[in-house]
Amino acid sequence: MRNSKKRKEYMKNIYSENWSRKRKEYGIEQYDKDLIHELSKKDGERKILEVGIGDGFPYSNALDEMGREVYGIDISPKLIDMVKESLPNINVRVGDSEDLEFTEKKFDVVFCFRCTWYFPDLNKSISEMLRVVKNNGLIMFDIQNRNHPIHQKMVKRNNRRKKNHPFINIVEKYIKNIIKILIRPIVFYSTEWSFQTDVGIETPTDPNDVLTYLKGREDIRCKLYGVKWNHSFTLEEIKLKTDINQFDRLVYKIWKLG
């Protein structure tokens, strides 16, 4: 519980300071375009909620331009203010993914992309998304696959940092930031100068944990996709015999049965 609170405070007050700039650095990838396509397939799905809306780009702004009635929540007041200023048609409020302040069965679609690895309790957040979506409605979210080699390295690195003396981590971050500044004439990398104790901000998810949770619910139907980053269409539906650990990113598409 204590670590959960520290992670939320970090996201609210520190990480959010750099999020909008980082998002612009990422740009809009084919992956993002494919997710927007999946969200907007049916014209009848008018009322949509984005959980972890950030600054509203690239998902909610695209859906707003399509004429959808878009809502959004984020834990950061700073990011919510940015959405209010740049995307005034979108209904936004400060909120927590684990406790959505909406009535049951309010939305046709609820989605959350590129941020579940910041949630302390993902299954609780999934439960909340399913609570506020209508019967026959859709929720979508993605995860970083903890069992993929890329994220296994990240987990090992984070575990090592937790064992280090805090001063070692501060020196390490300082050196990395200086290197990023020195190479900026060639390539730009953002710097983050907060030297507070590491709280394991970015945490990949074991897909087996999500599967166990979803199997315990009888009111849903689910499809799972692996992400192929360099393909013209990045979402590949995963069949029974597919090795899901070949994908570093997984996308869940879940229908709530009526």
N, C-alpha and C positions, 0 to 999 in steps of 0.2 A: 504493500500500500504506500509506503513511504517513497519508494523509487517511482511508483506511478505518479504521485503528486509532483515529484521533482521533474519528471519528464514533461508533464503538462505545463508546468511553470516555465520550463526552458522553451517549449514550443510557443507559448503565449508571449513571452517577453524578450527572447533572444533570437531564436531561429527565424521568427517572423520578420525581423529587421532586414534580413537579406533574401527572403524568399522570392519576392517579386523580381529582383535582379537575376537570381539564379534561374527562375522560370524562363525569363527572356533569353538567357544564355542557352537553355535547352532548345528553344524554338519549338515549332510544331512539327513533330515527326509523323511519318506515315502511320505509326502506331496510334497517335492521337486522333488522326483523321478516321481511322478504322473504328475506334471507340465511339466517336461522335456519330458515325454512320449507324452503328449498332443501336445507339440510344434513340435515334430519330427515325427508325424504320416505320413505325406506325403513326399515322396522323392523329389517331385518337388519344395518344398518350400525351396529354396537354400539361398536366401539373407535375413538375419534376423537381426533385430535391438533390442538391449536391452536398455531400458530407465532406468537410474539409475543402471548402471552396477556394481558399487562398485569395488571390486577387481577382478571381473570376475567369481567368484565361487558362487554357483555350476552350474549355468545355461549356461552361455556363453562358459565356458571351455568344458562342455559336448557336446554342439552343435558343437563346433569347432572340437572335436575329431570325430564327426560323418561326418565331411567333409562339413559342412555348411559354407557359407560365412558370417561371423559374424561381426557385427558392434556394437558399444556401445557408450553411452554418460553418463557422470556423471558431477555433478556440482563441484566436488572436483578435482583439479589438482593433488593432492597427490595420490588419488585412480587411476586416469588415468595413472600416471607414473607407478604404481604397475602393472597394466594390461599390459602395454607396455613391462615391464621387464619379467613378468612371462608367458604371453600369446601373443607372438609376432605376431601370425597369425591374431589376432583380430584387426580390424580397429577401433580405439577409439579416442575420442576427448573430450575436456571439453565442456559441453553444458547444456542447461536449458530445462527441459521437457515442459515448456510453450512456447518455441520458438526453435523448432528443425531446425537446419541449414542443411536441406536436401531438395532436390527437391520433388515435389509431386509424389506420386505413385512409389516410389523407391524400397520398400521392399515387400517381400512376406509375412513376419510375423514381427509384432512389439509387444513386450511384456514388462511388468514391474511388478515384483514381490517383495513383502516385502518392498516396499518403498513409496507407494502412500500416506501413512499417514504423510509423510514429505512434501508433495506438497502443497503450499499455495492455488492453484487454480486447483483442480483435473479436473474439466470439461474442462478447457482450455488445460490441458495436454492430455486428451482423444481426443479432437478436433485435436491436433497436430499429435497424433499417427494415427488417421484416415486419415489425410491429406497425410502423407508420405507412407501409405500402398497402395499397388496396388489394383485395382478392383479385386474382388474375393479373396483378401488377408484376413489375419486374424490378429486381435489384441487380446491380453489377458492381464488382470491385476487383482490384488486382492485388497480388501479393508478390513480394520477393521470396523466391523459393529457397528456403534455408538449406535444403539438401543439394543444391547446385554448387559445384566447386567454387564459383565466384563468391558466393555468400558464405560458404564454409570458411573461406579465408577471412572474410569480414568478421565473422563470429569469433574466430581465433584471435584476431587482432584486438577486438574489443575486450575479450577476456584477459588478454595480456595487459592491456591498458588499465584495467580495473585492479590488477595486482601490482602495478607500478606505484612508486611514490608519486604523489601529485606533481611534485616539482619536475620530475622526468617528463611527464606528459606536457607540462607547460613549455619546457624547453623544446620538445619535439614539435609542438604546434607552432612555436615561434619560428623555428628554422624552416618549416614547410611554408609558412606565410612569406618569409623573406625570399625563398626560392621562387614562389609564385609571382612576387613583385618583380624580381629580376628578369624573368622570362616573358613578361607582359609585352615587350615589343614584338615577340614572335607569336605567342598565344596567350589569351586572357583566361586567368583562373581567379575566381573570387576568393577573398580572404575572410576569415572569421576569427576575431580577436578575443572572444570570450574565453577566459581561462578558468571558468568555474569547474568544479569536480565533474569528471565524466559521468553521465547518467545513462549511457547506452541508448542514445537517442534513436538511432536507426536499427531496428530489430527485424530481421527476416523471419518469415513464418514457416513452420513445418506444415506442409499441405495435409499431412495425415491428421493433424489436430483439427483443421477446418473440416475435413471429411468426416471425422468422428462426430463433430457437432452437427453437421448437416444430416447425417444418417439418423440422428436421434429425432429429427423432425419429420412428421408425416404430412405436413401441409405444404410441401415444396416439390418442385422439379428442377433439376440442376443440369447445366452443361459446363464443361471445363475446357478451357483453351490454353494452349501454350503459345508464347510469343516468339515469332521468327522475325528478328529485327530487320533483316536486309531483304525481305520479300515484298512483293508489290501489294499483297494483302497479308498482314502480320499475324492474324489470329488463326491458329490451326486447332480444330476441334480434337480433343484427346479421346481416343477410343480405349477399350478395356485393356488391350495389350500394349498400349503406348507407354514408354518409359518417361514418366513426367519429370524425372530429374535431369533430363537433357535440356529443359527449359529453365532459364533463370527467372523468368517472370510468368505467372499464371493468372488467367482472368476467369472469374466465376460469373456465370449468368444464371440467375435463379428466379423462377416464377413462383409466386405464392398462389396456391390453388384456392379456388373459390368454394 
